[in-house]
Structure formats: C-alpha cells, structure tokens
Amino acid sequence: MNNKYDVIIIGAGAAGLMCSFEAGKRGKKVCLLEHSSKIAEKIRISGGGRCNFTNLFSTDNNFISDNKHFCKSAFAKYTQNDFIDLVKKHNIQFFEKKLGQLFCIKSAKDIIDMLVSECISQKVEIFIDTKIKNLSKDENSYIVNTDKGTISSPSIVIATGGLSIPKIGATDFGYQIAKQFNLKVTELTPALVPLVFEKDILDFCKSLAGTSLNASIKINKTVFKEGLIFTHRGLSGPSILQISSYWVKDSPIKINLLPDQDIEVILKNRRISTPKQIVSKILSDYLPNKLSLAICDQLKVKKQIGDTSNQILKKVSNFVNNWTVVPSGTEGYKTAEVTLGGIDTKEISSSTMECKKHPGLYFIGEVLDVTGHLGGHNFQWAWSSGFLAGQYV
Ligand SMILES: Cc1cc2nc3c(=O)[nH]c(=O)nc-3n(C[C@H](O)[C@H](O)[C@H](O)COP(=O)(O)OP(=O)(O)OC[C@H]3O[C@@H](n4cnc5c(N)ncnc54)[C@H](O)[C@@H]3O)c2cc1C
C-alpha cells in the first residue's frame, strides 16, 4: 500500500470494480479497498450462481427512486449493449432466460474474472481484508485510515452497496459516510424480498409449500405478472419479489392466480356443461391441483358445480382472480436482494456521481437511492454508475 493515490474506491463489488478499471484507463492510480476476504460476493451468488448481469430492455422505467430521472445520464453514457460488448470481448457465453434477462451459461465467476482481469490490465491495486477505521477530509484530499495503513487521494468513491445479506459483507458504511458528510439518506427498506404472513394465510401457504404458478400481483396501479411460489414462510417468486419493492407496511396486495382468464365465467359455463363435476376438479383444469383443493377446502366448497350457487361461485372467483392479502412483513435483509432507498440523489450530480457539497466525494451503485426491478437492472445500474464516475474521478 502506497500512501498516495489518484483515486481510492471503497467496496470491491460490481460498481467499485467497474469504476476502478475505468479510472485506470484514464491513467489514474487507483486503490480499491474491500473489507471482506473475497471481492464481489454478490456477483458470485447472483442469479442462482449464473449472474443475471443485465437486461436487454433496461430503461429508467425499471427503477424506483425519489428522482426517477436521476439514472438517465448514466444509462445514456453506458448502456446494456456496452456491457454486453465487454462480456463478448472476454468470450463469456451467455443466454437470454426470459424478458430480456441475460445470464452466464457457465457461472457468475466468469463476470468476476472479467472484472478482475480488466482491473489487472489497468494496474488497479486491490486490497482485501482491509478494515476502514475512518475517513476524513483536509484541504486537498480525502484521508482513509485503515488497519493496513493510512492513504489519501483527491477523489474518493463510496461503492459499499446496500444492507442486504450481511453475512457476505453488507454494511451500512456508505450511509454512515453520508451522515458524516451531512448528506440526506432516504428511508431504507429491504426490497426484492419474500413476503411473510400471519397465521391464517401462513398456514395456507405452508400447506402449499413448493407449489408454483404464474400470477399477477398488484398494488395500486403497479402490476407484475410472473412466477409465484408458496413457501413455508409465506409467498415468494419473481412476482412477489417485484411487488415487495412497492409494498408499504399494513397495506394489502391483490393476487390474481389466473391472470388471463375470468374464472367466474368459466365456472358458470361449466355449471351448464359439466354439472356433476366438483368445483375443485374444475379449478384443477386451470390451477395446480393442490392449490385448487386448498382453495375449495378454505372456502368449504365441496359440492358439484351444478349444486353451487352464484354467491359461492363469486367467492371462489374472488379467491382465484382477486385474492387480497395483507402481508405482516418481509423476510428482511437476510434474504432481500436489494435495499430500497439510499443516499438522496439530490445530493449527487447525475452527470458525474460526485457529491454536490463535497467535491471529490463520489457515490455509485446500490448505496444511492436508485433501486432496480428484478431482472438484471440492478447490475446495469452498478455498471453504468461505476462507469460514469470512472470518467471523472
Ligand atoms: C442473492 C442476490 C442475488 C442477486 N441477483 C441479482 C441478479 O441476478 N441481477 C442483478 O441485477 N442484481 C442482482 N442482485 C442485486 C445486486 O447484487 C446488487 O444490486 C449489486 O451487487 C450492487 O452493486 P454494488 O457494487 O453497489 O454493491 P455490492 O455488489 O454489494 O458491493 C459492495 C461491496 O462493498 C463491500 N463493503 C461493504 N462495506 C464495506 C466496508 N465497510 N469497507 C469495505 N468494503 C465494504 C462489500 O463487501 C462488497 O464487496 C442480487 C442480490 C442478491 C443479494
């Protein structure tokens, strides 16, 4: 470790690595500090080990932030196609799983190796297992006091990410630095996270653990139509993770278990065409058998459809097409994919990622109040914001 660098970057995750080699390309002497014994752990575990590294259709509409327009400059300067070109340059094989989501064919390690090899090419000095004791500022530089020595630089980049999955290295470091430098942080909550429920619904979910189907989930005008999975703790799957980013405590979510069809119309027709069939059997033509039985059990609907009143059919169709439930909470940061909220973007220049009040101090990636939908958008934000800061530090 030397004691003077052009740029010090704290956090060797997606955004920090990207920013490091981009600054290196401009001839900057870069030091990248990581407190864990391994870099880029979130990339390693992402996308089920195959890293959904970007999305072909990523736009600012895939992000939640107090300032929806903040991310536009970064995305304009570094797009998903730029990152795909980098992936291709490193001969990494990938495929589109669905909805524009690009995954590695082999493993997420390919992406980590690519980022490390770019850093090596640009002579970025990476220090793992390095604890940061404090960060201060004098007239011309930022001074970082670590357990391996004290270093300084005119530019410092905070790329320490959000709070999710503390056991692989997440900390509140970035938010503490924001506090130290008097920067506003918006409310932080776990997002892209499974939802949990009180006893009645929990028991229903437990009895169906492992059952999955396509469903649409709605809060106000926001709707996601993707997979839903019943679990021993409640509800999960892509549609639930997506809606969790919009869920506010004590508010209901509306679940349509058969999004493309009106089950009331179907049941009324079947009352005429197959009057002797029991309702759960008919439902199982459209829904998983276990779920059909559980719904009828829950609503105590046991009769043949021919003997079932309109009122009962309405109850069944409400459950199927408009199941309204109030989650008691989320599984929290231990399983959340991201943190919703972060350093207020009003504090940061959208064209450089530099802090308006403190020249030379930059924030990139998830630590900012920019939260992507599920599907590769969060990594694209890390790449784009890391790239942008790399051009100015
Ligand atoms: C299970 C899981 C799966 C995911 N899958 C996907 C996916 O497939 N696609 C997608 O787009 N997004 C995915 N995400 C989200 C994505 O991983 C993050 O949004 C992204 O990694 C954020 O990048 P970042 O560089 O800002 O932060 P991070 O990647 O979290 O990097 C922050 C780094 O800073 C280090 N750090 C923290 N505190 C300190 C400190 N005090 N001192 C020094 N270093 C510190 C951390 O150890 C870490 O290495 C997933 C997240 C999880 C948890």
Ligand as a Chemical Component Dictionary entry (heavy atoms), coordinates in Angstrom:
data_LIG
# 
_chem_comp.id                   LIG 
_chem_comp.type                 NON-POLYMER 
_chem_comp.pdbx_formal_charge   0 
_chem_comp.three_letter_code    LIG 
# 
loop_
_chem_comp_atom.comp_id 
_chem_comp_atom.atom_id 
_chem_comp_atom.alt_atom_id 
_chem_comp_atom.type_symbol 
_chem_comp_atom.charge 
_chem_comp_atom.model_Cartn_x 
_chem_comp_atom.model_Cartn_y 
_chem_comp_atom.model_Cartn_z 
_chem_comp_atom.pdbx_ordinal 
LIG C1  C1  C 0 -28.961 -13.116 -3.600  1  
LIG C2  C2  C 0 -28.853 -11.947 -4.541  2  
LIG C3  C3  C 0 -28.999 -12.162 -5.901  3  
LIG C4  C4  C 0 -28.944 -11.078 -6.777  4  
LIG N1  N1  N 0 -29.059 -11.319 -8.109  5  
LIG C5  C5  C 0 -29.004 -10.281 -8.972  6  
LIG C6  C6  C 0 -29.047 -10.511 -10.376 7  
LIG O1  O1  O 0 -29.036 -11.662 -10.847 8  
LIG N2  N2  N 0 -29.068 -9.413  -11.187 9  
LIG C7  C7  C 0 -28.999 -8.129  -10.711 10 
LIG O2  O2  O 0 -29.016 -7.179  -11.495 11 
LIG N3  N3  N 0 -28.884 -7.900  -9.389  12 
LIG C8  C8  C 0 -28.869 -8.935  -8.529  13 
LIG N4  N4  N 0 -28.741 -8.688  -7.181  14 
LIG C9  C9  C 0 -28.520 -7.299  -6.727  15 
LIG C10 C10 C 0 -27.044 -6.918  -6.994  16 
LIG O3  O3  O 0 -26.216 -7.929  -6.468  17 
LIG C11 C11 C 0 -26.693 -5.585  -6.326  18 
LIG O4  O4  O 0 -27.641 -4.602  -6.644  19 
LIG C12 C12 C 0 -25.308 -5.139  -6.798  20 
LIG O5  O5  O 0 -24.351 -6.085  -6.390  21 
LIG C13 C13 C 0 -24.953 -3.777  -6.199  22 
LIG O6  O6  O 0 -23.653 -3.466  -6.573  23 
LIG P1  P1  P 0 -22.760 -2.521  -5.665  24 
LIG O7  O7  O 0 -21.390 -2.560  -6.254  25 
LIG O8  O8  O 0 -23.419 -1.237  -5.452  26 
LIG O9  O9  O 0 -22.728 -3.251  -4.242  27 
LIG P2  P2  P 0 -22.161 -4.687  -3.869  28 
LIG O10 O10 O 0 -22.066 -5.552  -5.059  29 
LIG O11 O11 O 0 -22.962 -5.135  -2.704  30 
LIG O12 O12 O 0 -20.674 -4.387  -3.407  31 
LIG C14 C14 C 0 -20.370 -3.686  -2.243  32 
LIG C15 C15 C 0 -19.000 -4.125  -1.767  33 
LIG O13 O13 O 0 -18.596 -3.283  -0.697  34 
LIG C16 C16 C 0 -18.056 -4.076  0.339   35 
LIG N5  N5  N 0 -18.186 -3.352  1.597   36 
LIG C17 C17 C 0 -19.305 -3.163  2.332   37 
LIG N6  N6  N 0 -18.988 -2.466  3.441   38 
LIG C18 C18 C 0 -17.662 -2.210  3.391   39 
LIG C19 C19 C 0 -16.764 -1.538  4.264   40 
LIG N7  N7  N 0 -17.172 -1.012  5.417   41 
LIG N8  N8  N 0 -15.461 -1.456  3.903   42 
LIG C20 C20 C 0 -15.035 -2.000  2.742   43 
LIG N9  N9  N 0 -15.827 -2.683  1.875   44 
LIG C21 C21 C 0 -17.145 -2.767  2.210   45 
LIG C22 C22 C 0 -18.881 -5.347  0.287   46 
LIG O14 O14 O 0 -18.225 -6.415  0.933   47 
LIG C23 C23 C 0 -18.996 -5.546  -1.224  48 
LIG O15 O15 O 0 -17.907 -6.255  -1.743  49 
LIG C24 C24 C 0 -28.741 -9.759  -6.291  50 
LIG C25 C25 C 0 -28.565 -9.559  -4.926  51 
LIG C26 C26 C 0 -28.606 -10.634 -4.054  52 
LIG C27 C27 C 0 -28.389 -10.376 -2.584  53 
# 
loop_
_chem_comp_bond.comp_id 
_chem_comp_bond.atom_id_1 
_chem_comp_bond.atom_id_2 
_chem_comp_bond.value_order 
_chem_comp_bond.pdbx_ordinal 
LIG C1  C2  SING 1  
LIG C2  C3  SING 2  
LIG C2  C26 DOUB 3  
LIG C3  C4  DOUB 4  
LIG C4  N1  SING 5  
LIG C4  C24 SING 6  
LIG N1  C5  DOUB 7  
LIG C5  C6  SING 8  
LIG C5  C8  SING 9  
LIG C6  O1  DOUB 10 
LIG C6  N2  SING 11 
LIG N2  C7  SING 12 
LIG C7  O2  DOUB 13 
LIG C7  N3  SING 14 
LIG N3  C8  DOUB 15 
LIG C8  N4  SING 16 
LIG N4  C9  SING 17 
LIG N4  C24 SING 18 
LIG C9  C10 SING 19 
LIG C10 O3  SING 20 
LIG C10 C11 SING 21 
LIG C11 O4  SING 22 
LIG C11 C12 SING 23 
LIG C12 O5  SING 24 
LIG C12 C13 SING 25 
LIG C13 O6  SING 26 
LIG O6  P1  SING 27 
LIG P1  O7  DOUB 28 
LIG P1  O8  SING 29 
LIG P1  O9  SING 30 
LIG O9  P2  SING 31 
LIG P2  O10 DOUB 32 
LIG P2  O11 SING 33 
LIG P2  O12 SING 34 
LIG O12 C14 SING 35 
LIG C14 C15 SING 36 
LIG C15 O13 SING 37 
LIG C15 C23 SING 38 
LIG O13 C16 SING 39 
LIG C16 N5  SING 40 
LIG C16 C22 SING 41 
LIG N5  C17 SING 42 
LIG N5  C21 SING 43 
LIG C17 N6  DOUB 44 
LIG N6  C18 SING 45 
LIG C18 C19 SING 46 
LIG C18 C21 DOUB 47 
LIG C19 N7  SING 48 
LIG C19 N8  DOUB 49 
LIG N8  C20 SING 50 
LIG C20 N9  DOUB 51 
LIG N9  C21 SING 52 
LIG C22 O14 SING 53 
LIG C22 C23 SING 54 
LIG C23 O15 SING 55 
LIG C24 C25 DOUB 56 
LIG C25 C26 SING 57 
LIG C26 C27 SING 58 
# 
